[in-house]
Amino acid sequence: MGPSGMRAGTGDPAVPPSNYQGPPEAWIIAIGNELLIGRIVDTNSAWLARRLTFLGFRVRRIVKVPDEISDIVEELRRAIERASVVITTGGLGPTYDDKTLEAVAKATGRELELNDEALRMVAEFYSKKNLPLTPEREKMAKLPRGSKPLPNPVGAAPGVLLELGKDKIIVSLPGVPSEMKAIFDSHVAPRLEALAPPRALWECSLIIEGIPESTLAPIIEEIARRNPTAYIKSHPKGHEVMGPVIDLRVLASAPDESEAKIIAESIIERFYNEVIKLGGKISQRTCGKPS
């Protein structure tokens, strides 16, 4: 249990108490006009947020920006100032509107340069398809100075890793989900494990019937304030008054699994007791490792 004086809002990790030393911060920047006009749903950010959380990071921002250099640079600079890890998705391809690496170079005060290793990766991809290395394809091998290309086993554009010190990195990944996931799991996750302290997660949930969410709200706030390391969130499923059903989730993080389990299960037990006092019904209770 955390000190009762800590401010934790509703328990959301995005609003930690000011004196809480939590896990390192990560930002996700999804790039592409197609995301902002609703033509494509951004599933990449949700996948990355979950993977980063499981690796021990606190995802503080998920930002969507258009294919405009000034917008991308603005968000990159904000992210670099605050986060240990900045991950971009999209904008690594051969077309005129693929501007991510140009923006990374500008945001970090570097030049774009043709990277020999990246050029080899791109050339090999197209040679297997008996296609020439055109200027548009060569563009995918122009990286911010000091970057490391990350092999793409699925597509043409390499991922890009840029270290800004021993504990701050920018990772640029393709927007195609299969390519993004393959590069992240093979080459990014192992690097991130060195930046975040080992963390274990344990999740508990209650399906609560017969109590409006507004009635439960002050109890959630109080319990969250006393447990700043846990994520506590209610999801209303029924009508607030005529048939309230609440899916209450508790996600605890700790250096080892036994500690995370104790935290999550003690919190959910407290909620269970409060719900019974209020005359509510628990139709389901679960605990275990989040999947």
C-alpha positions as CSV (number, residue, x, y, z in Angstrom):
1,M,0.0,0.0,0.0
2,G,1.3,3.5,-0.8
3,P,1.1,6.5,1.5
4,S,-2.3,7.9,1.7
5,G,-1.0,11.4,1.0
6,M,0.0,10.6,-2.5
7,R,-2.0,12.1,-5.3
8,A,-2.9,9.5,-8.0
9,G,-6.1,10.9,-9.6
10,T,-8.0,7.8,-10.6
11,G,-5.0,5.5,-10.6
12,D,-4.3,6.1,-14.2
13,P,-0.5,5.9,-14.8
14,A,-0.8,9.0,-17.0
15,V,-1.4,11.0,-13.8
16,P,1.1,9.8,-11.3
17,P,1.6,11.5,-7.9
18,S,4.3,14.2,-8.2
19,N,6.7,12.3,-5.8
20,Y,6.2,8.9,-7.3
21,Q,9.3,7.4,-8.9
22,G,7.7,5.1,-11.4
23,P,9.0,3.2,-14.4
24,P,10.8,5.0,-17.3
25,E,8.5,6.9,-19.6
26,A,7.7,6.0,-23.2
27,W,5.9,8.0,-26.0
28,I,4.4,6.6,-29.2
29,I,4.1,8.8,-32.2
30,A,1.9,7.4,-35.0
31,I,2.5,9.2,-38.3
32,G,0.3,9.4,-41.3
33,N,-2.5,11.4,-42.8
34,E,-4.5,8.2,-43.3
35,L,-4.8,7.9,-39.5
36,L,-6.2,11.4,-39.1
37,I,-8.8,11.1,-41.8
38,G,-10.1,7.8,-40.4
39,R,-9.1,5.7,-43.4
40,I,-6.9,3.4,-41.3
41,V,-7.4,2.4,-37.6
42,D,-4.2,2.8,-35.6
43,T,-3.8,-0.7,-34.2
44,N,0.0,-0.3,-34.0
45,S,-0.1,2.1,-31.1
46,A,-2.4,-0.2,-29.0
47,W,-0.1,-3.2,-29.7
48,L,3.1,-1.2,-28.8
49,A,1.5,0.3,-25.7
50,R,0.8,-3.1,-24.3
51,R,4.2,-4.5,-25.2
52,L,5.9,-1.4,-23.6
53,T,3.9,-1.8,-20.5
54,F,4.8,-5.4,-20.1
55,L,8.5,-4.5,-20.6
56,G,8.3,-2.2,-17.6
57,F,7.7,1.2,-19.2
58,R,5.0,3.8,-18.5
59,V,3.4,4.9,-21.7
60,R,2.7,8.6,-21.2
61,R,1.5,9.7,-24.6
62,I,0.2,8.2,-27.8
63,V,0.2,11.0,-30.4
64,K,-1.1,10.9,-34.0
65,V,0.4,13.4,-36.5
66,P,0.1,14.1,-40.2
67,D,2.8,13.6,-42.8
68,E,4.2,17.1,-42.2
69,I,7.8,17.7,-41.1
70,S,6.9,20.6,-38.8
71,D,4.3,18.5,-36.9
72,I,6.5,15.5,-36.6
73,V,9.4,17.5,-35.4
74,E,7.3,19.3,-32.8
75,E,6.1,16.1,-31.2
76,L,9.5,14.5,-31.4
77,R,11.1,17.3,-29.5
78,R,8.4,17.2,-26.8
79,A,8.9,13.5,-26.5
80,I,12.7,13.6,-26.5
81,E,12.6,16.1,-23.6
82,R,10.5,13.9,-21.4
83,A,10.7,10.2,-22.4
84,S,13.4,7.6,-22.2
85,V,11.9,5.8,-25.2
86,V,10.3,7.4,-28.2
87,I,8.8,5.1,-30.8
88,T,7.4,6.3,-34.2
89,T,5.4,4.2,-36.6
90,G,4.9,5.0,-40.3
91,G,6.6,7.2,-42.8
92,L,9.6,5.1,-43.7
93,G,8.7,4.2,-47.2
94,P,9.9,5.4,-50.7
95,T,7.2,8.0,-51.5
96,Y,7.3,11.8,-51.2
97,D,5.1,11.8,-48.1
98,D,7.3,9.4,-46.1
99,K,9.1,12.0,-44.0
100,T,9.7,10.4,-40.6
101,L,13.5,10.0,-40.8
102,E,13.9,13.5,-42.2
103,A,11.9,14.8,-39.1
104,V,14.0,12.7,-36.7
105,A,17.2,14.2,-38.2
106,K,15.8,17.7,-37.9
107,A,14.5,17.2,-34.3
108,T,17.9,15.9,-33.2
109,G,20.1,18.3,-35.1
110,R,21.6,15.7,-37.5
111,E,22.0,15.3,-41.2
112,L,20.4,12.6,-43.2
113,E,23.0,10.4,-44.8
114,L,23.1,7.2,-46.9
115,N,23.8,4.3,-44.5
116,D,25.7,1.5,-46.1
117,E,24.2,-1.2,-44.0
118,A,20.7,0.0,-44.6
119,L,21.4,0.3,-48.3
120,R,22.5,-3.3,-48.4
121,M,19.3,-4.4,-46.6
122,V,17.1,-2.5,-49.1
123,A,19.2,-3.7,-52.1
124,E,18.9,-7.3,-51.0
125,F,15.1,-7.0,-50.7
126,Y,14.6,-5.8,-54.2
127,S,17.3,-8.0,-55.8
128,K,15.3,-11.0,-54.7
129,K,12.4,-9.7,-56.6
130,N,14.6,-8.8,-59.6
131,L,13.9,-5.1,-59.2
132,P,16.5,-2.3,-59.6
133,L,17.6,0.0,-56.8
134,T,15.9,3.3,-57.8
135,P,16.4,6.6,-56.1
136,E,13.0,6.2,-54.4
137,R,14.1,2.8,-53.0
138,E,17.5,4.2,-52.0
139,K,15.7,6.9,-50.0
140,M,14.8,4.2,-47.4
141,A,18.5,3.8,-46.6
142,K,19.0,7.5,-45.8
143,L,19.1,7.7,-42.0
144,P,19.9,10.3,-39.4
145,R,23.6,10.4,-38.8
146,G,24.6,7.9,-36.0
147,S,21.5,5.7,-36.5
148,K,21.5,1.9,-36.7
149,P,19.3,0.2,-39.2
150,L,17.2,-2.7,-37.9
151,P,16.5,-5.6,-40.3
152,N,13.0,-5.9,-41.6
153,P,12.3,-9.6,-42.3
154,V,8.9,-8.8,-43.8
155,G,9.3,-5.7,-46.0
156,A,11.7,-3.3,-47.6
157,A,12.2,-0.4,-45.2
158,P,14.6,-1.1,-42.3
159,G,13.6,0.0,-38.8
160,V,15.9,2.7,-37.3
161,L,17.4,3.0,-33.8
162,L,19.0,6.2,-32.7
163,E,20.6,6.4,-29.3
164,L,20.7,9.9,-27.6
165,G,22.7,8.7,-24.6
166,K,22.8,5.6,-22.6
167,D,19.2,5.9,-21.4
168,K,17.3,7.6,-24.2
169,I,16.5,6.2,-27.6
170,I,14.3,6.9,-30.6
171,V,13.0,3.9,-32.6
172,S,11.3,4.4,-36.0
173,L,9.3,1.5,-37.3
174,P,7.3,0.9,-40.5
175,G,3.5,1.5,-40.4
176,V,2.7,-1.9,-41.8
177,P,1.7,-3.9,-38.7
178,S,3.4,-7.2,-39.6
179,E,6.7,-5.3,-40.3
180,M,6.4,-3.2,-37.2
181,K,5.8,-6.2,-34.9
182,A,8.6,-8.3,-36.5
183,I,11.2,-5.6,-36.1
184,F,10.1,-4.7,-32.6
185,D,10.1,-8.3,-31.2
186,S,13.4,-9.2,-32.9
187,H,15.5,-6.1,-32.4
188,V,13.8,-3.5,-30.2
189,A,12.4,-5.4,-27.3
190,P,15.9,-6.9,-26.3
191,R,17.3,-3.3,-26.3
192,L,14.5,-2.0,-24.2
193,E,14.9,-4.6,-21.6
194,A,18.2,-3.0,-20.7
195,L,16.5,0.4,-20.1
196,A,13.7,-0.7,-17.8
197,P,14.1,-2.4,-14.5
198,P,12.5,-5.9,-14.4
199,R,8.8,-5.6,-13.7
200,A,6.1,-8.2,-13.2
201,L,2.4,-7.6,-13.7
202,W,-0.7,-9.1,-12.1
203,E,-4.3,-8.3,-13.1
204,C,-7.5,-8.7,-11.2
205,S,-11.1,-7.9,-12.2
206,L,-14.6,-7.8,-10.9
207,I,-17.9,-7.7,-12.8
208,I,-20.1,-5.6,-10.5
209,E,-23.9,-5.5,-10.8
210,G,-26.4,-3.2,-9.2
211,I,-24.2,-0.2,-8.3
212,P,-23.9,2.9,-10.5
213,E,-20.4,3.9,-11.5
214,S,-21.0,7.3,-9.9
215,T,-21.5,5.6,-6.6
216,L,-18.3,3.6,-6.9
217,A,-16.3,6.6,-8.1
218,P,-15.3,8.0,-4.7
219,I,-14.2,4.5,-3.5
220,I,-12.1,4.1,-6.7
221,E,-10.5,7.4,-6.1
222,E,-9.7,6.7,-2.4
223,I,-8.2,3.2,-3.2
224,A,-6.3,4.6,-6.1
225,R,-4.8,7.3,-4.0
226,R,-3.5,4.7,-1.5
227,N,-2.1,2.6,-4.3
228,P,-0.1,4.8,-6.7
229,T,1.7,1.9,-8.3
230,A,-1.5,0.2,-9.5
231,Y,-3.7,1.0,-12.5
232,I,-7.3,1.0,-11.4
233,K,-10.1,1.6,-14.0
234,S,-13.8,1.1,-14.2
235,H,-15.6,0.3,-17.4
236,P,-19.4,0.7,-17.4
237,K,-21.2,-2.0,-19.4
238,G,-24.8,-1.4,-18.5
239,H,-27.1,1.6,-17.9
240,E,-25.9,3.9,-15.1
241,V,-29.3,3.7,-13.2
242,M,-31.6,1.2,-14.8
243,G,-29.2,-1.8,-14.9
244,P,-25.6,-0.8,-13.9
245,V,-22.9,-3.3,-14.7
246,I,-19.2,-2.3,-14.1
247,D,-16.1,-4.1,-15.3
248,L,-13.5,-3.1,-12.7
249,R,-9.8,-3.7,-13.5
250,V,-6.7,-3.6,-11.3
251,L,-3.3,-3.9,-12.9
252,A,-0.4,-4.0,-10.4
253,S,3.3,-3.7,-11.2
254,A,6.2,-4.7,-9.0
255,P,9.8,-6.0,-9.3
256,D,8.6,-9.6,-8.9
257,E,5.4,-11.5,-9.5
258,S,4.7,-12.4,-5.9
259,E,4.7,-8.8,-4.9
260,A,2.5,-7.7,-7.9
261,K,0.1,-10.5,-7.0
262,I,-0.2,-9.4,-3.4
263,I,-0.9,-5.8,-4.4
264,A,-3.5,-6.6,-7.0
265,E,-5.3,-9.2,-5.0
266,S,-5.4,-7.0,-1.8
267,I,-6.9,-4.1,-3.8
268,I,-9.5,-6.3,-5.5
269,E,-10.4,-7.8,-2.1
270,R,-11.0,-4.2,-0.8
271,F,-13.3,-3.5,-3.7
272,Y,-15.1,-6.7,-3.2
273,N,-15.9,-5.8,0.4
274,E,-17.0,-2.3,-0.4
275,V,-19.3,-3.6,-3.1
276,I,-20.9,-6.0,-0.7
277,K,-21.4,-3.3,1.8
278,L,-23.2,-1.2,-0.8
279,G,-25.6,-4.1,-1.6
280,G,-24.0,-4.8,-5.0
281,K,-23.5,-8.2,-6.6
282,I,-20.2,-9.7,-7.9
283,S,-21.0,-11.9,-10.9
284,Q,-17.3,-12.6,-11.8
285,R,-13.9,-12.3,-10.1
286,T,-10.7,-13.2,-11.8
287,C,-7.0,-12.8,-11.1
288,G,-3.9,-13.8,-13.0
289,K,-1.1,-12.8,-15.4
290,P,-2.3,-10.4,-18.0
291,S,-2.2,-11.8,-21.6
